[in-house]
Amino acid sequence: MTTEQNKILLELKDAGVKRSGKWLVEHISFSVNEGEILTIIGPNGSGKSTTAKIALGILKPDTGNVILHTNKVAYVPQNLAIDWTLPLRVLDFMKLTKKITFQEINQALDMTGVASLINENIRNLSGGEFQRVLLARAIATKPELLILDEPVQGVDFTGEIALYNLINQVSSDLHCATILISHDLHFVMSTTNNVICLNGHICCSGTPKTIVKSKEFIDLFGASAAQTLSPYEHDHDHSH
């Protein structure tokens, strides 16, 4: 029986999407629980963003089912089209397409460490600051499910570490389910609860501790990656 502590918020059951006679992804089955970080990894073109869009209902699966157990969902896409010539403040950006109070905006910016930038022009932000504002905008309405597609783009290595630590902290504070699409294998090993490795289908899945030893992971990322990442193993194992 599902308890409040491990409430399932999203399920994909044998989901697949076909375009022009070719499967972009197929046989995708997984669930994500409240308070859990699930990371989706895989090479370019493996279907990571497609899977996220299926989960969000942006793409309707040609096979299988998507069962969403909450309507409080937030999404940070990989690419966001913004006219950088517009004089748009962080405050204005936070309110775009959303009904959100000033208090909620302040709280979210404070959680992501950029409250002091509320009146700053978006085009003047660094890559790291902009990613923090994007995250703040996503969490302002306190989602139960948070989906982040490559959330450290345009950020240097030090900023990446800080952002991943922030994502972990935000997920913990909100006790939300988080689906993270990432190329950063070190983060996968050090912070996430469960990992799904995609290459058009699910090659392997499980805890970081088991994933790093799987043949499918080694085939995709190489034996050297598995050996390098082994020290990042941890004991986030838990039952569902």
Secondary structure by P-SEA (a helix, b strand, c coil): cccccccccbbbcccccccccccccccccccccccbbbbbbbcccccaaaaaaaaacccccccbbbbbcccbbbbbcccccccccccccaaaaaaccccccaaaaaaaaaaaccccccccccccccaaaaaaaaaaaaacccccbbbbccccccccaaaaaaaaaaaaaaaaaacbbbbbbcccaaaaaccccbbbbbcccccccccaaaaaacaaaaaaccaaaaaaaccccccccccc
